[in-house]
Amino acid sequence: MDPYHELANAVIMQAVKDYRTALKHYFLRPQRKEYQQDVAELERFFTSEWFQALTDLDGPSLMSRVRSMVRMEVSA
């Protein structure tokens, strides 16, 4: 894999990790504005042109899968 793809994958993986963390905080304390803002910022990234330039993944589908996983973790 070339360095560009490695960097692109690392950016996306970090965004997924950050999104999981932000969602966990948000689901536990949805009234906190900073958690709402963190989630919104990451969701803008997953639907951005930059995300599309980095990968062929479908951002909204990825967000949906991460949300489902986090909901199961939080409710367990």
DRENDO-1510 file (C-alpha; in Angstrom, 1 decimal, always signed):
<recs>
REC; n; res; u; v; w
REC; 1; MET; +0.0; +0.0; +0.0 .
REC; 2; ASP; +1.4; +3.4; -0.9 .
REC; 3; PRO; +1.9; +6.1; +1.8 .
REC; 4; TYR; -1.1; +8.2; +0.6 .
REC; 5; HIS; -3.5; +5.3; +1.2 .
REC; 6; GLU; -1.9; +4.5; +4.5 .
REC; 7; LEU; -2.3; +8.1; +5.6 .
REC; 8; ALA; -5.9; +8.2; +4.3 .
REC; 9; ASN; -6.8; +5.0; +6.2 .
REC; 10; ALA; -5.2; +6.3; +9.4 .
REC; 11; VAL; -7.2; +9.5; +9.1 .
REC; 12; ILE; -10.5; +7.6; +8.7 .
REC; 13; MET; -9.7; +5.1; +11.5 .
REC; 14; GLN; -9.0; +8.0; +13.9 .
REC; 15; ALA; -12.2; +9.7; +12.9 .
REC; 16; VAL; -14.1; +6.4; +13.6 .
REC; 17; LYS; -12.5; +6.1; +17.0 .
REC; 18; ASP; -13.3; +9.8; +17.8 .
REC; 19; TYR; -16.9; +9.3; +16.6 .
REC; 20; ARG; -17.3; +6.2; +18.8 .
REC; 21; THR; -16.0; +8.2; +21.8 .
REC; 22; ALA; -18.1; +11.2; +21.0 .
REC; 23; LEU; -21.3; +9.1; +20.6 .
REC; 24; LYS; -20.7; +7.3; +23.9 .
REC; 25; HIS; -20.5; +10.6; +25.7 .
REC; 26; TYR; -23.5; +11.9; +23.8 .
REC; 27; PHE; -25.7; +8.9; +24.5 .
REC; 28; LEU; -24.8; +9.0; +28.2 .
REC; 29; ARG; -25.3; +12.8; +28.5 .
REC; 30; PRO; -27.3; +14.1; +25.4 .
REC; 31; GLN; -28.0; +17.4; +27.1 .
REC; 32; ARG; -24.3; +18.5; +27.0 .
REC; 33; LYS; -23.7; +20.9; +24.2 .
REC; 34; GLU; -20.0; +19.9; +23.8 .
REC; 35; TYR; -21.0; +16.3; +23.1 .
REC; 36; GLN; -23.6; +17.4; +20.6 .
REC; 37; GLN; -21.0; +19.6; +18.9 .
REC; 38; ASP; -18.4; +16.8; +18.7 .
REC; 39; VAL; -20.9; +14.4; +17.1 .
REC; 40; ALA; -22.1; +17.0; +14.6 .
REC; 41; GLU; -18.5; +17.9; +13.6 .
REC; 42; LEU; -17.6; +14.3; +13.0 .
REC; 43; GLU; -20.8; +13.7; +11.1 .
REC; 44; ARG; -19.9; +16.7; +8.8 .
REC; 45; PHE; -16.5; +15.0; +8.2 .
REC; 46; PHE; -18.1; +11.7; +7.2 .
REC; 47; THR; -20.4; +13.4; +4.7 .
REC; 48; SER; -17.7; +15.8; +3.4 .
REC; 49; GLU; -16.0; +16.0; +0.0 .
REC; 50; TRP; -12.7; +15.4; +1.9 .
REC; 51; PHE; -13.9; +12.1; +3.2 .
REC; 52; GLN; -15.0; +11.1; -0.3 .
REC; 53; ALA; -11.5; +12.1; -1.6 .
REC; 54; LEU; -9.9; +9.8; +1.1 .
REC; 55; THR; -11.9; +6.7; +0.5 .
REC; 56; ASP; -14.6; +4.9; -1.4 .
REC; 57; LEU; -16.5; +4.1; +1.8 .
REC; 58; ASP; -20.0; +5.4; +2.2 .
REC; 59; GLY; -19.9; +7.9; +5.0 .
REC; 60; PRO; -23.5; +7.7; +6.1 .
REC; 61; SER; -23.5; +3.9; +6.2 .
REC; 62; LEU; -20.3; +3.9; +8.2 .
REC; 63; MET; -21.9; +6.4; +10.7 .
REC; 64; SER; -24.9; +4.2; +10.9 .
REC; 65; ARG; -22.9; +1.1; +11.7 .
REC; 66; VAL; -20.8; +2.9; +14.3 .
REC; 67; ARG; -24.0; +4.3; +15.9 .
REC; 68; SER; -25.5; +0.8; +16.2 .
REC; 69; MET; -22.4; -0.6; +17.8 .
REC; 70; VAL; -22.2; +2.2; +20.3 .
REC; 71; ARG; -25.9; +2.0; +21.2 .
REC; 72; MET; -25.4; -1.8; +21.9 .
REC; 73; GLU; -22.3; -1.0; +24.1 .
REC; 74; VAL; -24.0; +1.8; +26.0 .
REC; 75; SER; -27.2; -0.2; +26.7 .
REC; 76; ALA; -25.3; -3.3; +27.8 .
</recs>
